[in-house]
Amino acid sequence: MSTSLQPARASSTRDKIIAAATALFAARGFKGTTTRRIAVLARVNEALIYRHFPSKEALYAAIIEKKIAKLAPLLDRLRCAAETGERPQVVLREIARQMFASVDEDPQFLRLFYFSGLEGHSLSRMFFEAYSETFYRNLSGYILSRIREGVFRPIDPNLAARAFAGIVLHHLVVQTIFPEAGRFADREQAIDTFVDIFVQGILRHPDGDRTESGPARLPFAE
């Protein structure tokens, strides 16, 4: 996963501007990136940027909106899985693979997201609420459906969703942001291990789940 300033290949002028801006925002942050630098990297006239985007903020927002639009297939997959009763190992492996593929496709965006968060930029909050929270909400909904069916133990589905995403995301962050870290070549082995650790931790055991004071309850699901 490259961390260079080379923008991703793009066909239209608008896409070239977005690709160049993504690379620069990821490397320099919002404050450290100028439209002049974006124009140079995109190989367009600076005035052309303002023809497509009225401000640097609008360009930044366009990058986030483009990423949010790619979330739809993942959400559809979770909704479908909740209705069909597929084995959770199958569903979660597919979710993890899509998370890996998303970073493969656009590794610079992960850097941009963390950079903007550290800068305290307001648009990073927009992305978190529109993208991350939407993903967590749908994943927790899937987990809750399995809890109600007796497949998973009665635990907080919101925390469980963050736990699963956190396992995968931490691995992706280390691999993307810290190039000096050892590369884990076997992706499928990593995904299988992450899913197995998570699922084995929340599956309901045959003898049921009880606390010292009696059966576990689901206050969050009532």
C-alpha positions as CSV (number, residue, x, y, z in Angstrom):
1,M,0.0,0.0,0.0
2,S,1.7,3.1,-1.2
3,T,2.0,6.3,0.8
4,S,3.4,8.4,-2.1
5,L,2.0,11.6,-3.5
6,Q,1.1,10.0,-6.8
7,P,-2.7,10.4,-7.2
8,A,-4.9,7.5,-8.3
9,R,-5.6,7.2,-12.0
10,A,-8.6,9.1,-13.0
11,S,-10.4,9.8,-16.4
12,S,-12.3,13.1,-16.1
13,T,-10.8,16.4,-15.0
14,R,-13.0,16.4,-11.9
15,D,-11.7,13.0,-10.9
16,K,-8.1,14.0,-11.5
17,I,-8.6,17.0,-9.2
18,I,-10.2,14.8,-6.5
19,A,-7.4,12.2,-6.8
20,A,-4.7,14.9,-6.5
21,A,-6.5,16.5,-3.6
22,T,-6.9,13.2,-1.8
23,A,-3.1,12.5,-2.1
24,L,-2.2,15.9,-0.8
25,F,-4.7,16.0,2.0
26,A,-3.5,12.6,3.1
27,A,0.2,13.8,3.1
28,R,-0.1,17.4,4.3
29,G,-3.5,17.7,5.9
30,F,-6.3,20.2,5.0
31,K,-4.4,23.2,6.3
32,G,-1.2,22.3,4.6
33,T,-2.7,21.8,1.2
34,T,-3.2,24.6,-1.2
35,T,-5.2,24.7,-4.4
36,R,-2.0,25.6,-6.2
37,R,-0.4,22.4,-5.1
38,I,-3.5,20.4,-6.1
39,A,-3.4,22.0,-9.6
40,V,0.3,21.1,-10.0
41,L,-0.2,17.5,-9.0
42,A,-3.4,17.2,-11.1
43,R,-1.7,18.9,-14.0
44,V,-4.6,21.4,-14.5
45,N,-4.9,25.1,-14.3
46,E,-5.7,26.3,-10.8
47,A,-8.7,28.3,-12.0
48,L,-10.1,25.0,-13.3
49,I,-10.4,23.7,-9.8
50,Y,-12.8,26.5,-8.8
51,R,-14.8,25.8,-11.9
52,H,-15.6,22.4,-10.4
53,F,-15.4,23.3,-6.7
54,P,-16.2,26.7,-5.2
55,S,-13.8,26.2,-2.3
56,K,-11.2,23.9,-0.8
57,E,-13.9,22.8,1.7
58,A,-16.2,21.8,-1.1
59,L,-13.4,19.8,-2.7
60,Y,-12.8,18.1,0.6
61,A,-16.5,17.4,1.0
62,A,-16.6,15.9,-2.5
63,I,-13.9,13.4,-1.5
64,I,-15.9,12.3,1.5
65,E,-19.1,12.0,-0.4
66,K,-17.4,9.8,-3.0
67,K,-16.3,7.5,-0.3
68,I,-19.7,7.4,1.4
69,A,-21.4,6.4,-1.9
70,K,-19.3,3.3,-2.0
71,L,-20.7,2.2,1.4
72,A,-24.1,1.2,-0.1
73,P,-23.2,-2.4,-1.2
74,L,-21.8,-3.2,2.2
75,L,-24.9,-2.0,3.9
76,D,-27.1,-4.0,1.5
77,R,-25.0,-7.1,2.3
78,L,-25.6,-6.7,6.0
79,R,-29.3,-6.2,5.6
80,C,-29.6,-9.3,3.3
81,A,-27.5,-11.4,5.8
82,A,-29.8,-10.4,8.6
83,E,-32.8,-11.7,6.7
84,T,-31.4,-14.9,5.3
85,G,-29.7,-16.5,8.3
86,E,-26.4,-17.1,6.7
87,R,-23.6,-18.4,9.0
88,P,-21.9,-15.4,10.7
89,Q,-18.5,-16.6,9.7
90,V,-19.4,-16.3,6.0
91,V,-21.0,-12.8,6.5
92,L,-18.1,-11.4,8.6
93,R,-15.4,-12.8,6.3
94,E,-17.1,-11.0,3.4
95,I,-17.4,-7.7,5.4
96,A,-13.7,-8.0,6.3
97,R,-12.7,-8.6,2.7
98,Q,-14.6,-5.5,1.6
99,M,-12.8,-3.5,4.2
100,F,-9.5,-4.7,2.9
101,A,-10.5,-4.0,-0.7
102,S,-11.6,-0.5,0.2
103,V,-8.2,0.3,1.6
104,D,-6.5,-1.4,-1.3
105,E,-8.5,0.7,-3.8
106,D,-7.8,4.0,-2.0
107,P,-5.1,3.7,0.7
108,Q,-4.6,7.4,0.8
109,F,-8.1,8.0,2.1
110,L,-7.3,6.2,5.3
111,R,-4.4,8.5,5.9
112,L,-6.6,11.5,5.0
113,F,-9.3,10.4,7.5
114,Y,-6.9,10.2,10.4
115,F,-5.1,13.3,9.4
116,S,-8.3,15.3,9.3
117,G,-9.4,13.9,12.6
118,L,-6.1,15.0,14.2
119,E,-6.5,18.4,12.7
120,G,-9.9,18.7,14.2
121,H,-11.4,19.6,10.8
122,S,-15.2,19.8,10.9
123,L,-15.6,17.8,7.7
124,S,-13.9,14.8,9.4
125,R,-16.9,14.8,11.8
126,M,-19.2,14.7,8.8
127,F,-17.5,11.7,7.4
128,F,-17.5,9.9,10.7
129,E,-21.2,10.5,11.2
130,A,-22.2,9.7,7.7
131,Y,-19.9,6.8,7.0
132,S,-18.5,5.2,10.2
133,E,-21.6,5.6,12.3
134,T,-23.8,4.2,9.5
135,F,-21.5,1.2,9.1
136,Y,-21.5,0.6,12.8
137,R,-25.3,0.9,13.1
138,N,-25.9,-1.6,10.3
139,L,-23.3,-4.1,11.6
140,S,-24.7,-3.8,15.2
141,G,-28.2,-4.4,13.7
142,Y,-27.0,-7.6,12.1
143,I,-25.3,-8.7,15.3
144,L,-28.5,-7.9,17.3
145,S,-30.6,-10.0,14.9
146,R,-28.3,-13.0,15.6
147,I,-28.5,-12.4,19.3
148,R,-32.3,-12.5,19.2
149,E,-32.1,-15.7,17.2
150,G,-29.9,-17.3,19.9
151,V,-26.8,-17.5,17.7
152,F,-24.8,-15.0,19.6
153,R,-24.5,-14.4,23.4
154,P,-26.5,-11.5,24.8
155,I,-24.0,-8.7,24.6
156,D,-24.2,-5.1,23.6
157,P,-24.3,-5.2,19.8
158,N,-23.0,-1.7,19.4
159,L,-19.8,-2.6,21.3
160,A,-19.6,-5.9,19.5
161,A,-19.8,-4.1,16.1
162,R,-17.0,-1.7,17.1
163,A,-14.9,-4.6,18.4
164,F,-15.1,-6.5,15.1
165,A,-14.4,-3.4,13.0
166,G,-11.6,-2.4,15.4
167,I,-9.8,-5.7,14.9
168,V,-9.8,-5.3,11.1
169,L,-9.2,-1.6,11.0
170,H,-6.2,-1.7,13.4
171,H,-4.5,-4.2,11.1
172,L,-5.3,-2.0,8.0
173,V,-4.1,1.2,9.8
174,V,-0.8,-0.4,10.8
175,Q,-0.2,-1.8,7.3
176,T,-1.1,1.5,5.6
177,I,0.3,4.2,7.9
178,F,3.4,2.4,9.1
179,P,5.3,1.0,6.1
180,E,8.1,-0.1,8.2
181,A,5.8,-2.6,9.9
182,G,6.2,-6.2,8.8
183,R,3.9,-7.1,5.9
184,F,1.4,-9.9,6.6
185,A,1.3,-11.5,3.1
186,D,-1.5,-14.0,3.6
187,R,-4.6,-11.8,3.7
188,E,-7.1,-14.7,3.8
189,Q,-5.3,-16.2,6.9
190,A,-5.5,-12.8,8.6
191,I,-9.2,-12.4,7.8
192,D,-10.0,-16.0,8.9
193,T,-8.1,-15.5,12.1
194,F,-9.8,-12.2,12.9
195,V,-13.3,-13.6,12.2
196,D,-12.6,-16.8,14.1
197,I,-11.4,-14.9,17.2
198,F,-14.4,-12.6,17.1
199,V,-17.1,-15.2,16.4
200,Q,-15.8,-17.7,18.9
201,G,-15.9,-15.0,21.5
202,I,-19.6,-14.1,21.0
203,L,-21.2,-17.4,20.0
204,R,-23.8,-18.7,22.4
205,H,-22.6,-21.9,24.1
206,P,-24.8,-25.0,24.3
207,D,-25.2,-24.6,28.1
208,G,-26.4,-21.0,27.7
209,D,-24.9,-17.8,29.1
210,R,-25.4,-17.0,32.7
211,T,-23.9,-14.5,35.1
212,E,-23.3,-15.3,38.7
213,S,-26.7,-13.7,39.6
214,G,-28.7,-15.6,36.9
215,P,-29.4,-15.5,33.2
216,A,-27.9,-12.8,31.1
217,R,-30.4,-10.1,30.0
218,L,-30.6,-7.9,26.9
219,P,-31.4,-4.4,28.3
220,F,-30.2,-2.8,25.1
221,A,-32.6,-5.0,23.0
222,E,-35.8,-4.5,25.1
